[in-house]
């Protein structure tokens, strides 16, 4: 497990997931972009969902508890990056799961209803 510490909030993530989030989040912050970051909470802390608004001016700390750098999955990075550029912001999705497809379907349905 690793931790993301942001503005006094500490959230634990698996080191592999955290390494992928690190790549995507740093890309966005380096470009000066603010965005929403959301995830599902584990049942041990009550379940539900949490979200942060990330801004380049607020210090962010990534703490990896494992000593080895995980291999980066480019397809997962692409899926997370696509999510981060959506109106919902960066949403944590499991590796190999095309979860963003569901987001696109939801946004498309909303857009179609708005046009009707």
Biopython code that builds the backbone (N, CA, C, O; Angstrom):
import numpy as np
from Bio.PDB.StructureBuilder import StructureBuilder

atoms = [
    (1, "UNK", "N", (0.838, -1.188, 0.000)),
    (1, "UNK", "CA", (0.000, 0.000, 0.000)),
    (1, "UNK", "C", (0.877, 1.244, 0.000)),
    (1, "UNK", "O", (1.963, 1.256, 0.581)),
    (2, "UNK", "N", (0.401, 2.268, -0.646)),
    (2, "UNK", "CA", (1.056, 3.556, -0.657)),
    (2, "UNK", "C", (0.053, 4.606, -0.220)),
    (2, "UNK", "O", (-1.096, 4.287, 0.088)),
    (3, "UNK", "N", (0.481, 5.848, -0.193)),
    (3, "UNK", "CA", (-0.421, 6.914, 0.247)),
    (3, "UNK", "C", (-0.258, 8.147, -0.624)),
    (3, "UNK", "O", (0.844, 8.474, -1.065)),
    (4, "UNK", "N", (-1.362, 8.819, -0.863)),
    (4, "UNK", "CA", (-1.385, 10.113, -1.516)),
    (4, "UNK", "C", (-1.793, 11.093, -0.429)),
    (4, "UNK", "O", (-2.842, 10.936, 0.196)),
    (5, "UNK", "N", (-0.964, 12.102, -0.206)),
    (5, "UNK", "CA", (-1.241, 13.078, 0.851)),
    (5, "UNK", "C", (-1.404, 14.441, 0.186)),
    (5, "UNK", "O", (-0.508, 14.928, -0.504)),
    (6, "UNK", "N", (-2.573, 15.042, 0.413)),
    (6, "UNK", "CA", (-2.917, 16.289, -0.267)),
    (6, "UNK", "C", (-3.699, 17.176, 0.686)),
    (6, "UNK", "O", (-4.783, 16.805, 1.135)),
    (7, "UNK", "N", (-3.162, 18.328, 0.992)),
    (7, "UNK", "CA", (-3.839, 19.322, 1.823)),
    (7, "UNK", "C", (-4.368, 18.723, 3.135)),
    (7, "UNK", "O", (-5.496, 18.995, 3.545)),
    (8, "UNK", "N", (-3.536, 17.906, 3.779)),
    (8, "UNK", "CA", (-3.909, 17.316, 5.058)),
    (8, "UNK", "C", (-4.728, 16.042, 4.959)),
    (8, "UNK", "O", (-5.025, 15.424, 5.982)),
    (9, "UNK", "N", (-5.095, 15.639, 3.765)),
    (9, "UNK", "CA", (-5.854, 14.393, 3.555)),
    (9, "UNK", "C", (-4.895, 13.298, 3.109)),
    (9, "UNK", "O", (-4.096, 13.497, 2.193)),
    (10, "UNK", "N", (-4.977, 12.156, 3.751)),
    (10, "UNK", "CA", (-4.139, 11.014, 3.370)),
    (10, "UNK", "C", (-5.043, 9.873, 2.925)),
    (10, "UNK", "O", (-5.946, 9.455, 3.651)),
    (11, "UNK", "N", (-4.786, 9.378, 1.721)),
    (11, "UNK", "CA", (-5.581, 8.304, 1.146)),
    (11, "UNK", "C", (-4.638, 7.190, 0.736)),
    (11, "UNK", "O", (-3.643, 7.429, 0.052)),
    (12, "UNK", "N", (-4.952, 5.971, 1.155)),
    (12, "UNK", "CA", (-4.112, 4.831, 0.810)),
    (12, "UNK", "C", (-4.585, 4.168, -0.475)),
    (12, "UNK", "O", (-5.781, 3.974, -0.696)),
    (13, "UNK", "N", (-3.612, 3.824, -1.318)),
    (13, "UNK", "CA", (-3.845, 3.102, -2.563)),
    (13, "UNK", "C", (-2.766, 2.045, -2.692)),
    (13, "UNK", "O", (-1.677, 2.191, -2.137)),
    (14, "UNK", "N", (-3.060, 0.996, -3.413)),
    (14, "UNK", "CA", (-2.067, -0.004, -3.754)),
    (14, "UNK", "C", (-0.922, 0.686, -4.498)),
    (14, "UNK", "O", (-1.169, 1.582, -5.305)),
    (15, "UNK", "N", (0.329, 0.282, -4.238)),
    (15, "UNK", "CA", (1.480, 0.924, -4.884)),
    (15, "UNK", "C", (1.385, 0.918, -6.405)),
    (15, "UNK", "O", (1.762, 1.896, -7.051)),
    (16, "UNK", "N", (0.886, -0.172, -6.983)),
    (16, "UNK", "CA", (0.778, -0.249, -8.450)),
    (16, "UNK", "C", (-0.207, 0.798, -8.966)),
    (16, "UNK", "O", (0.093, 1.521, -9.917)),
    (17, "UNK", "N", (-1.368, 0.877, -8.347)),
    (17, "UNK", "CA", (-2.348, 1.893, -8.732)),
    (17, "UNK", "C", (-1.775, 3.286, -8.506)),
    (17, "UNK", "O", (-1.912, 4.161, -9.362)),
    (18, "UNK", "N", (-1.134, 3.499, -7.361)),
    (18, "UNK", "CA", (-0.588, 4.817, -7.037)),
    (18, "UNK", "C", (0.466, 5.254, -8.064)),
    (18, "UNK", "O", (0.545, 6.435, -8.402)),
    (19, "UNK", "N", (1.272, 4.312, -8.559)),
    (19, "UNK", "CA", (2.278, 4.640, -9.575)),
    (19, "UNK", "C", (1.610, 5.147, -10.850)),
    (19, "UNK", "O", (2.105, 6.079, -11.484)),
    (20, "UNK", "N", (0.499, 4.542, -11.223)),
    (20, "UNK", "CA", (-0.222, 4.977, -12.420)),
    (20, "UNK", "C", (-0.917, 6.319, -12.186)),
    (20, "UNK", "O", (-0.923, 7.180, -13.066)),
    (21, "UNK", "N", (-1.494, 6.492, -11.014)),
    (21, "UNK", "CA", (-2.110, 7.779, -10.682)),
    (21, "UNK", "C", (-1.060, 8.883, -10.675)),
    (21, "UNK", "O", (-1.320, 9.999, -11.125)),
    (22, "UNK", "N", (0.122, 8.568, -10.163)),
    (22, "UNK", "CA", (1.223, 9.535, -10.111)),
    (22, "UNK", "C", (1.525, 10.081, -11.506)),
    (22, "UNK", "O", (1.659, 11.290, -11.691)),
    (23, "UNK", "N", (1.630, 9.181, -12.485)),
    (23, "UNK", "CA", (1.926, 9.603, -13.864)),
    (23, "UNK", "C", (0.850, 10.550, -14.378)),
    (23, "UNK", "O", (1.163, 11.618, -14.904)),
    (24, "UNK", "N", (-0.404, 10.170, -14.231)),
    (24, "UNK", "CA", (-1.522, 10.961, -14.770)),
    (24, "UNK", "C", (-1.656, 12.295, -14.037)),
    (24, "UNK", "O", (-1.809, 13.338, -14.673)),
    (25, "UNK", "N", (-1.600, 12.270, -12.716)),
    (25, "UNK", "CA", (-1.770, 13.493, -11.922)),
    (25, "UNK", "C", (-0.632, 14.478, -12.187)),
    (25, "UNK", "O", (-0.874, 15.674, -12.346)),
    (26, "UNK", "N", (0.600, 13.985, -12.234)),
    (26, "UNK", "CA", (1.741, 14.883, -12.483)),
    (26, "UNK", "C", (1.650, 15.495, -13.877)),
    (26, "UNK", "O", (1.988, 16.665, -14.057)),
    (27, "UNK", "N", (1.201, 14.726, -14.861)),
    (27, "UNK", "CA", (1.014, 15.278, -16.213)),
    (27, "UNK", "C", (0.082, 16.486, -16.177)),
    (27, "UNK", "O", (0.382, 17.532, -16.752)),
    (28, "UNK", "N", (-1.039, 16.330, -15.502)),
    (28, "UNK", "CA", (-2.036, 17.405, -15.460)),
    (28, "UNK", "C", (-1.528, 18.608, -14.678)),
    (28, "UNK", "O", (-1.663, 19.746, -15.129)),
    (29, "UNK", "N", (-0.949, 18.364, -13.514)),
    (29, "UNK", "CA", (-0.482, 19.482, -12.681)),
    (29, "UNK", "C", (0.685, 20.217, -13.333)),
    (29, "UNK", "O", (0.809, 21.433, -13.191)),
    (30, "UNK", "N", (1.539, 19.488, -14.046)),
    (30, "UNK", "CA", (2.661, 20.124, -14.740)),
    (30, "UNK", "C", (2.161, 21.114, -15.789)),
    (30, "UNK", "O", (2.817, 22.119, -16.064)),
    (31, "UNK", "N", (0.993, 20.826, -16.373)),
    (31, "UNK", "CA", (0.392, 21.736, -17.363)),
    (31, "UNK", "C", (-0.431, 22.842, -16.699)),
    (31, "UNK", "O", (-1.035, 23.670, -17.381)),
    (32, "UNK", "N", (-0.449, 22.848, -15.368)),
    (32, "UNK", "CA", (-1.186, 23.888, -14.650)),
    (32, "UNK", "C", (-2.680, 23.648, -14.599)),
    (32, "UNK", "O", (-3.445, 24.583, -14.361)),
    (33, "UNK", "N", (-3.112, 22.422, -14.816)),
    (33, "UNK", "CA", (-4.541, 22.103, -14.846)),
    (33, "UNK", "C", (-5.053, 21.693, -13.468)),
    (33, "UNK", "O", (-4.403, 20.923, -12.761)),
    (34, "UNK", "N", (-6.206, 22.203, -13.098)),
    (34, "UNK", "CA", (-6.933, 21.768, -11.902)),
    (34, "UNK", "C", (-7.971, 20.757, -12.365)),
    (34, "UNK", "O", (-8.474, 20.850, -13.485)),
    (35, "UNK", "N", (-8.296, 19.789, -11.507)),
    (35, "UNK", "CA", (-9.263, 18.776, -11.895)),
    (35, "UNK", "C", (-9.748, 18.011, -10.673)),
    (35, "UNK", "O", (-9.146, 18.066, -9.601)),
    (36, "UNK", "N", (-10.839, 17.306, -10.862)),
    (36, "UNK", "CA", (-11.436, 16.477, -9.831)),
    (36, "UNK", "C", (-10.792, 15.086, -9.877)),
    (36, "UNK", "O", (-10.452, 14.588, -10.950)),
    (37, "UNK", "N", (-10.629, 14.470, -8.710)),
    (37, "UNK", "CA", (-10.056, 13.128, -8.580)),
    (37, "UNK", "C", (-10.959, 12.334, -7.643)),
    (37, "UNK", "O", (-11.141, 12.724, -6.490)),
    (38, "UNK", "N", (-11.530, 11.223, -8.120)),
    (38, "UNK", "CA", (-12.502, 10.457, -7.344)),
    (38, "UNK", "C", (-12.146, 8.979, -7.291)),
    (38, "UNK", "O", (-11.489, 8.446, -8.185)),
    (39, "UNK", "N", (-12.598, 8.327, -6.214)),
    (39, "UNK", "CA", (-12.364, 6.896, -6.033)),
    (39, "UNK", "C", (-13.437, 6.325, -5.117)),
    (39, "UNK", "O", (-14.151, 7.060, -4.435)),
    (40, "UNK", "N", (-13.536, 5.003, -5.114)),
    (40, "UNK", "CA", (-14.441, 4.310, -4.198)),
    (40, "UNK", "C", (-13.673, 4.006, -2.922)),
    (40, "UNK", "O", (-12.535, 3.541, -2.968)),
    (41, "UNK", "N", (-14.300, 4.270, -1.792)),
    (41, "UNK", "CA", (-13.678, 3.984, -0.502)),
    (41, "UNK", "C", (-13.810, 2.508, -0.166)),
    (41, "UNK", "O", (-14.812, 1.881, -0.508)),
    (42, "UNK", "N", (-12.802, 1.944, 0.506)),
    (42, "UNK", "CA", (-12.924, 0.548, 0.928)),
    (42, "UNK", "C", (-14.006, 0.399, 2.002)),
    (42, "UNK", "O", (-14.334, 1.353, 2.707)),
    (43, "UNK", "N", (-14.545, -0.798, 2.108)),
    (43, "UNK", "CA", (-15.601, -1.053, 3.100)),
    (43, "UNK", "C", (-15.105, -0.799, 4.520)),
    (43, "UNK", "O", (-15.895, -0.440, 5.393)),
    (44, "UNK", "N", (-13.804, -0.982, 4.762)),
    (44, "UNK", "CA", (-13.235, -0.770, 6.089)),
    (44, "UNK", "C", (-13.354, 0.660, 6.587)),
    (44, "UNK", "O", (-13.276, 0.903, 7.792)),
    (45, "UNK", "N", (-13.540, 1.607, 5.679)),
    (45, "UNK", "CA", (-13.710, 3.011, 6.080)),
    (45, "UNK", "C", (-15.112, 3.511, 5.744)),
    (45, "UNK", "O", (-15.348, 4.712, 5.609)),
    (46, "UNK", "N", (-16.038, 2.556, 5.613)),
    (46, "UNK", "CA", (-17.433, 2.952, 5.415)),
    (46, "UNK", "C", (-17.955, 2.841, 4.003)),
    (46, "UNK", "O", (-19.133, 3.102, 3.759)),
    (47, "UNK", "N", (-17.097, 2.456, 3.058)),
    (47, "UNK", "CA", (-17.554, 2.352, 1.676)),
    (47, "UNK", "C", (-17.854, 3.735, 1.112)),
    (47, "UNK", "O", (-17.341, 4.735, 1.614)),
    (48, "UNK", "N", (-18.658, 3.797, 0.098)),
    (48, "UNK", "CA", (-19.002, 5.088, -0.517)),
    (48, "UNK", "C", (-17.938, 5.552, -1.486)),
    (48, "UNK", "O", (-17.113, 4.767, -1.954)),
    (49, "UNK", "N", (-17.970, 6.850, -1.783)),
    (49, "UNK", "CA", (-17.028, 7.448, -2.730)),
    (49, "UNK", "C", (-16.429, 8.695, -2.114)),
    (49, "UNK", "O", (-17.031, 9.325, -1.245)),
    (50, "UNK", "N", (-15.245, 9.045, -2.570)),
    (50, "UNK", "CA", (-14.587, 10.283, -2.135)),
    (50, "UNK", "C", (-14.064, 11.016, -3.357)),
    (50, "UNK", "O", (-13.846, 10.420, -4.412)),
    (51, "UNK", "N", (-13.866, 12.311, -3.198)),
    (51, "UNK", "CA", (-13.375, 13.125, -4.302)),
    (51, "UNK", "C", (-12.569, 14.294, -3.757)),
    (51, "UNK", "O", (-12.894, 14.856, -2.711)),
    (52, "UNK", "N", (-11.520, 14.650, -4.475)),
    (52, "UNK", "CA", (-10.692, 15.823, -4.159)),
    (52, "UNK", "C", (-10.653, 16.731, -5.374)),
    (52, "UNK", "O", (-10.771, 16.265, -6.507)),
    (53, "UNK", "N", (-10.488, 18.019, -5.145)),
    (53, "UNK", "CA", (-10.218, 18.951, -6.222)),
    (53, "UNK", "C", (-8.718, 19.209, -6.166)),
    (53, "UNK", "O", (-8.220, 19.774, -5.192)),
    (54, "UNK", "N", (-7.993, 18.798, -7.208)),
    (54, "UNK", "CA", (-6.544, 18.967, -7.238)),
    (54, "UNK", "C", (-6.179, 20.254, -7.965)),
    (54, "UNK", "O", (-6.683, 20.534, -9.052)),
    (55, "UNK", "N", (-5.305, 21.022, -7.354)),
    (55, "UNK", "CA", (-4.862, 22.309, -7.911)),
    (55, "UNK", "C", (-3.336, 22.356, -7.866)),
    (55, "UNK", "O", (-2.740, 21.917, -6.882)),
    (56, "UNK", "N", (-2.696, 22.877, -8.904)),
    (56, "UNK", "CA", (-1.240, 22.884, -8.968)),
    (56, "UNK", "C", (-0.544, 23.629, -7.822)),
    (56, "UNK", "O", (0.622, 23.352, -7.541)),
    (57, "UNK", "N", (-1.221, 24.559, -7.161)),
    (57, "UNK", "CA", (-0.562, 25.350, -6.121)),
    (57, "UNK", "C", (-0.560, 24.666, -4.745)),
    (57, "UNK", "O", (0.073, 25.162, -3.813)),
    (58, "UNK", "N", (-1.259, 23.538, -4.612)),
    (58, "UNK", "CA", (-1.328, 22.854, -3.317)),
    (58, "UNK", "C", (-0.364, 21.677, -3.333)),
    (58, "UNK", "O", (-0.424, 20.838, -4.232)),
    (59, "UNK", "N", (0.531, 21.606, -2.335)),
    (59, "UNK", "CA", (1.520, 20.513, -2.307)),
    (59, "UNK", "C", (0.863, 19.134, -2.271)),
    (59, "UNK", "O", (-0.142, 18.920, -1.593)),
    (60, "UNK", "N", (1.453, 18.221, -3.010)),
    (60, "UNK", "CA", (0.958, 16.859, -3.127)),
    (60, "UNK", "C", (2.127, 15.924, -2.865)),
    (60, "UNK", "O", (3.229, 16.152, -3.363)),
    (61, "UNK", "N", (1.893, 14.874, -2.087)),
    (61, "UNK", "CA", (2.954, 13.951, -1.717)),
    (61, "UNK", "C", (2.510, 12.527, -2.002)),
    (61, "UNK", "O", (1.438, 12.109, -1.566)),
    (62, "UNK", "N", (3.328, 11.781, -2.733)),
    (62, "UNK", "CA", (3.077, 10.375, -3.018)),
    (62, "UNK", "C", (4.062, 9.560, -2.185)),
    (62, "UNK", "O", (5.273, 9.751, -2.303)),
    (63, "UNK", "N", (3.566, 8.660, -1.350)),
    (63, "UNK", "CA", (4.409, 7.804, -0.524)),
    (63, "UNK", "C", (4.213, 6.360, -0.962)),
    (63, "UNK", "O", (3.126, 5.801, -0.810)),
    (64, "UNK", "N", (5.270, 5.754, -1.507)),
    (64, "UNK", "CA", (5.231, 4.358, -1.932)),
    (64, "UNK", "C", (5.896, 3.518, -0.854)),
    (64, "UNK", "O", (7.029, 3.796, -0.462)),
    (65, "UNK", "N", (5.204, 2.496, -0.373)),
    (65, "UNK", "CA", (5.760, 1.656, 0.686)),
    (65, "UNK", "C", (6.638, 0.541, 0.130)),
    (65, "UNK", "O", (7.524, 0.049, 0.829)),
    (66, "UNK", "N", (6.405, 0.135, -1.118)),
    (66, "UNK", "CA", (7.253, -0.877, -1.749)),
    (66, "UNK", "C", (8.515, -0.231, -2.291)),
    (66, "UNK", "O", (8.513, 0.950, -2.637)),
    (67, "UNK", "N", (9.597, -1.003, -2.367)),
    (67, "UNK", "CA", (10.873, -0.448, -2.829)),
    (67, "UNK", "C", (11.054, -0.556, -4.341)),
    (67, "UNK", "O", (11.928, 0.101, -4.907)),
    (68, "UNK", "N", (10.231, -1.381, -5.005)),
    (68, "UNK", "CA", (10.374, -1.568, -6.452)),
    (68, "UNK", "C", (9.362, -0.734, -7.215)),
    (68, "UNK", "O", (8.195, -0.647, -6.835)),
    (69, "UNK", "N", (9.829, -0.116, -8.304)),
    (69, "UNK", "CA", (8.948, 0.652, -9.195)),
    (69, "UNK", "C", (8.163, -0.325, -10.045)),
    (69, "UNK", "O", (8.764, -1.123, -10.764)),
    (70, "UNK", "N", (6.815, -0.290, -9.986)),
    (70, "UNK", "CA", (6.030, -1.205, -10.819)),
    (70, "UNK", "C", (6.169, -0.873, -12.302)),
    (70, "UNK", "O", (6.434, 0.272, -12.668)),
    (71, "UNK", "N", (5.989, -1.875, -13.145)),
    (71, "UNK", "CA", (5.970, -1.661, -14.584)),
    (71, "UNK", "C", (4.703, -0.872, -14.918)),
    (71, "UNK", "O", (3.618, -1.187, -14.429)),
    (72, "UNK", "N", (4.853, 0.144, -15.745)),
    (72, "UNK", "CA", (3.715, 0.998, -16.100)),
    (72, "UNK", "C", (2.977, 0.400, -17.300)),
    (72, "UNK", "O", (3.584, 0.059, -18.315)),
    (73, "UNK", "N", (1.669, 0.283, -17.161)),
    (73, "UNK", "CA", (0.793, -0.215, -18.213)),
    (73, "UNK", "C", (0.289, 0.999, -19.000)),
    (73, "UNK", "O", (-0.524, 1.775, -18.498)),
    (74, "UNK", "N", (0.769, 1.154, -20.219)),
    (74, "UNK", "CA", (0.409, 2.324, -21.036)),
    (74, "UNK", "C", (-1.089, 2.411, -21.321)),
    (74, "UNK", "O", (-1.648, 3.506, -21.380)),
    (75, "UNK", "N", (-1.733, 1.271, -21.496)),
    (75, "UNK", "CA", (-3.179, 1.289, -21.762)),
    (75, "UNK", "C", (-3.943, 1.806, -20.550)),
    (75, "UNK", "O", (-4.924, 2.533, -20.703)),
    (76, "UNK", "N", (-3.510, 1.442, -19.357)),
    (76, "UNK", "CA", (-4.158, 1.932, -18.136)),
    (76, "UNK", "C", (-3.920, 3.427, -17.992)),
    (76, "UNK", "O", (-4.825, 4.168, -17.608)),
    (77, "UNK", "N", (-2.698, 3.875, -18.300)),
    (77, "UNK", "CA", (-2.391, 5.315, -18.262)),
    (77, "UNK", "C", (-3.311, 6.061, -19.222)),
    (77, "UNK", "O", (-3.852, 7.111, -18.876)),
    (78, "UNK", "N", (-3.488, 5.523, -20.426)),
    (78, "UNK", "CA", (-4.355, 6.169, -21.413)),
    (78, "UNK", "C", (-5.796, 6.244, -20.926)),
    (78, "UNK", "O", (-6.459, 7.268, -21.095)),
    (79, "UNK", "N", (-6.282, 5.161, -20.322)),
    (79, "UNK", "CA", (-7.664, 5.144, -19.812)),
    (79, "UNK", "C", (-7.828, 6.153, -18.680)),
    (79, "UNK", "O", (-8.819, 6.883, -18.637)),
    (80, "UNK", "N", (-6.862, 6.199, -17.764)),
    (80, "UNK", "CA", (-6.940, 7.158, -16.651)),
    (80, "UNK", "C", (-6.818, 8.592, -17.154)),
    (80, "UNK", "O", (-7.500, 9.485, -16.650)),
    (81, "UNK", "N", (-5.955, 8.821, -18.141)),
    (81, "UNK", "CA", (-5.790, 10.164, -18.710)),
    (81, "UNK", "C", (-7.074, 10.604, -19.408)),
    (81, "UNK", "O", (-7.495, 11.752, -19.266)),
    (82, "UNK", "N", (-7.686, 9.712, -20.147)),
    (82, "UNK", "CA", (-8.950, 10.023, -20.811)),
    (82, "UNK", "C", (-10.001, 10.405, -19.778)),
    (82, "UNK", "O", (-10.752, 11.364, -19.960)),
    (83, "UNK", "N", (-10.043, 9.644, -18.694)),
    (83, "UNK", "CA", (-10.964, 9.946, -17.605)),
    (83, "UNK", "C", (-10.671, 11.325, -17.022)),
    (83, "UNK", "O", (-11.590, 12.105, -16.772)),
    (84, "UNK", "N", (-9.395, 11.623, -16.806)),
    (84, "UNK", "CA", (-9.013, 12.897, -16.173)),
    (84, "UNK", "C", (-9.406, 14.104, -17.013)),
    (84, "UNK", "O", (-9.591, 15.201, -16.486)),
    (85, "UNK", "N", (-9.532, 13.899, -18.320)),
    (85, "UNK", "CA", (-9.900, 14.994, -19.214)),
    (85, "UNK", "C", (-11.408, 15.115, -19.420)),
    (85, "UNK", "O", (-11.864, 15.988, -20.157)),
    (86, "UNK", "N", (-12.182, 14.246, -18.775)),
    (86, "UNK", "CA", (-13.637, 14.282, -18.910)),
    (86, "UNK", "C", (-14.245, 15.272, -17.919)),
    (86, "UNK", "O", (-13.549, 15.813, -17.061)),
    (87, "UNK", "N", (-15.526, 15.497, -18.046)),
    (87, "UNK", "CA", (-16.213, 16.407, -17.127)),
    (87, "UNK", "C", (-16.283, 15.847, -15.708)),
    (87, "UNK", "O", (-16.451, 16.608, -14.755)),
    (88, "UNK", "N", (-16.155, 14.528, -15.554)),
    (88, "UNK", "CA", (-16.168, 13.915, -14.225)),
    (88, "UNK", "C", (-14.792, 13.927, -13.568)),
    (88, "UNK", "O", (-14.684, 13.681, -12.367)),
    (89, "UNK", "N", (-13.755, 14.205, -14.324)),
    (89, "UNK", "CA", (-12.408, 14.217, -13.779)),
    (89, "UNK", "C", (-11.829, 12.817, -13.678)),
    (89, "UNK", "O", (-12.422, 11.849, -14.153)),
    (90, "UNK", "N", (-10.671, 12.724, -13.056)),
    (90, "UNK", "CA", (-9.962, 11.461, -12.903)),
    (90, "UNK", "C", (-10.730, 10.551, -11.947)),
    (90, "UNK", "O", (-10.924, 10.882, -10.777)),
    (91, "UNK", "N", (-11.161, 9.409, -12.459)),
    (91, "UNK", "CA", (-11.884, 8.429, -11.649)),
    (91, "UNK", "C", (-11.038, 7.165, -11.619)),
    (91, "UNK", "O", (-10.665, 6.640, -12.668)),
    (92, "UNK", "N", (-10.734, 6.673, -10.421)),
    (92, "UNK", "CA", (-9.934, 5.463, -10.283)),
    (92, "UNK", "C", (-10.713, 4.286, -10.856)),
    (92, "UNK", "O", (-11.850, 4.028, -10.460)),
    (93, "UNK", "N", (-10.085, 3.572, -11.796)),
    (93, "UNK", "CA", (-10.665, 2.373, -12.379)),
    (93, "UNK", "C", (-9.633, 1.255, -12.291)),
    (93, "UNK", "O", (-8.433, 1.512, -12.379)),
    (94, "UNK", "N", (-10.090, 0.018, -12.118)),
    (94, "UNK", "CA", (-9.155, -1.100, -12.047)),
    (94, "UNK", "C", (-8.403, -1.302, -13.360)),
    (94, "UNK", "O", (-8.911, -0.984, -14.436)),
    (95, "UNK", "N", (-7.210, -1.826, -13.257)),
    (95, "UNK", "CA", (-6.394, -2.105, -14.436)),
    (95, "UNK", "C", (-7.102, -3.103, -15.340)),
    (95, "UNK", "O", (-7.633, -4.113, -14.881)),
    (96, "UNK", "N", (-7.099, -2.799, -16.638)),
    (96, "UNK", "CA", (-7.689, -3.700, -17.610)),
    (96, "UNK", "C", (-9.194, -3.585, -17.747)),
    (96, "UNK", "O", (-9.791, -4.274, -18.574)),
    (97, "UNK", "N", (-9.813, -2.735, -16.961)),
    (97, "UNK", "CA", (-11.267, -2.570, -17.029)),
    (97, "UNK", "C", (-11.596, -1.336, -17.846)),
    (97, "UNK", "O", (-11.136, -0.243, -17.516)),
    (98, "UNK", "N", (-12.378, -1.483, -18.902)),
    (98, "UNK", "CA", (-12.744, -0.326, -19.714)),
    (98, "UNK", "C", (-13.861, 0.473, -19.055)),
    (98, "UNK", "O", (-14.917, 0.683, -19.651)),
    (99, "UNK", "N", (-13.625, 0.916, -17.826)),
    (99, "UNK", "CA", (-14.658, 1.617, -17.057)),
    (99, "UNK", "C", (-15.042, 2.942, -17.692)),
    (99, "UNK", "O", (-16.176, 3.393, -17.526)),
    (100, "UNK", "N", (-14.127, 3.579, -18.417)),
    (100, "UNK", "CA", (-14.444, 4.870, -18.998)),
    (100, "UNK", "C", (-15.534, 4.748, -20.054)),
    (100, "UNK", "O", (-16.243, 5.715, -20.335)),
    (101, "UNK", "N", (-15.670, 3.557, -20.639)),
    (101, "UNK", "CA", (-16.736, 3.347, -21.629)),
    (101, "UNK", "C", (-18.096, 3.614, -21.001)),
    (101, "UNK", "O", (-18.981, 4.166, -21.656)),
    (102, "UNK", "N", (-18.274, 3.231, -19.738)),
    (102, "UNK", "CA", (-19.519, 3.506, -19.039)),
    (102, "UNK", "C", (-19.716, 4.988, -18.824)),
    (102, "UNK", "O", (-20.836, 5.489, -18.918)),
    (103, "UNK", "N", (-18.627, 5.700, -18.533)),
    (103, "UNK", "CA", (-18.700, 7.146, -18.360)),
    (103, "UNK", "C", (-19.129, 7.799, -19.664)),
    (103, "UNK", "O", (-19.980, 8.689, -19.668)),
    (104, "UNK", "N", (-18.534, 7.351, -20.781)),
    (104, "UNK", "CA", (-18.882, 7.925, -22.071)),
    (104, "UNK", "C", (-20.354, 7.685, -22.382)),
    (104, "UNK", "O", (-21.035, 8.572, -22.897)),
    (105, "UNK", "N", (-20.846, 6.491, -22.072)),
    (105, "UNK", "CA", (-22.249, 6.181, -22.336)),
    (105, "UNK", "C", (-23.150, 7.094, -21.520)),
    (105, "UNK", "O", (-24.158, 7.584, -22.030)),
    (106, "UNK", "N", (-22.802, 7.328, -20.269)),
    (106, "UNK", "CA", (-23.592, 8.209, -19.410)),
    (106, "UNK", "C", (-23.581, 9.633, -19.951)),
    (106, "UNK", "O", (-24.626, 10.279, -20.028)),
    (107, "UNK", "N", (-22.379, 10.132, -20.333)),
    (107, "UNK", "CA", (-22.283, 11.495, -20.859)),
    (107, "UNK", "C", (-23.015, 11.617, -22.187)),
    (107, "UNK", "O", (-23.655, 12.636, -22.449)),
    (108, "UNK", "N", (-22.927, 10.561, -23.053)),
    (108, "UNK", "CA", (-23.620, 10.613, -24.330)),
    (108, "UNK", "C", (-25.127, 10.638, -24.127)),
    (108, "UNK", "O", (-25.831, 11.382, -24.810)),
    (109, "UNK", "N", (-25.627, 9.836, -23.198)),
    (109, "UNK", "CA", (-27.055, 9.822, -22.917)),
    (109, "UNK", "C", (-27.529, 11.172, -22.430)),
    (109, "UNK", "O", (-28.594, 11.646, -22.826)),
    (110, "UNK", "N", (-26.742, 11.790, -21.573)),
    (110, "UNK", "CA", (-27.099, 13.122, -21.056)),
    (110, "UNK", "C", (-27.121, 14.141, -22.171)),
    (110, "UNK", "O", (-28.015, 14.985, -22.233)),
    (111, "UNK", "N", (-26.128, 14.067, -23.063)),
    (111, "UNK", "CA", (-26.056, 15.006, -24.180)),
    (111, "UNK", "C", (-27.238, 14.808, -25.126)),
    (111, "UNK", "O", (-27.798, 15.776, -25.641)),
    (112, "UNK", "N", (-27.615, 13.541, -25.352)),
    (112, "UNK", "CA", (-28.736, 13.266, -26.241)),
    (112, "UNK", "C", (-30.031, 13.780, -25.637)),
    (112, "UNK", "O", (-30.867, 14.336, -26.349)),
    (113, "UNK", "N", (-30.212, 13.600, -24.318)),
    (113, "UNK", "CA", (-31.425, 14.108, -23.670)),
    (113, "UNK", "C", (-31.466, 15.628, -23.727)),
    (113, "UNK", "O", (-32.535, 16.217, -23.894)),
    (114, "UNK", "N", (-30.312, 16.264, -23.590)),
    (114, "UNK", "CA", (-30.261, 17.721, -23.611)),
    (114, "UNK", "C", (-30.662, 18.266, -24.987)),
    (114, "UNK", "O", (-31.266, 19.334, -25.089)),
    (115, "UNK", "N", (-30.312, 17.511, -26.056)),
    (115, "UNK", "CA", (-30.646, 17.952, -27.399)),
    (115, "UNK", "C", (-32.117, 17.755, -27.714)),
    (115, "UNK", "O", (-32.682, 18.474, -28.538)),
    (116, "UNK", "N", (-32.743, 16.778, -27.059)),
    (116, "UNK", "CA", (-34.138, 16.433, -27.376)),
    (116, "UNK", "C", (-35.102, 17.493, -26.916)),
    (116, "UNK", "O", (-36.310, 17.353, -27.107)),
]
sb = StructureBuilder()
sb.init_structure("model")
sb.init_model(0)
sb.init_chain("A")
sb.init_seg("    ")
for serial, (resi, resn, name, xyz) in enumerate(atoms, 1):
    if name == "N":
        sb.init_residue(resn, " ", resi, " ")
    sb.init_atom(name, np.array(xyz, "f"), 0.0, 1.0, " ", f" {name:<3s}", serial, name[0])
structure = sb.get_structure()
